[in-house]
Amino acid sequence: MTAAVSAAVLTWSTIMIVLGHATAAAVLVPSLGLLVQQIVQALTAPDGPSRSAGPGSTDDREGTR
């Protein structure tokens, strides 16, 4: 009886672990797909990779003052 209960608990735990990993992967796949798409798009753009205009960066149109 104890062996059967232990086997049932082990089986249930294994199933829950597998489902948990599958759920986590299913949540992350769209985000990872978007990341890969943006990287490929940036690297294959006609003008090549461009630098981002973050805080503190100068815009090319401003020039020097």
Disulfide bonds with the S-S distance in Angstrom:
none
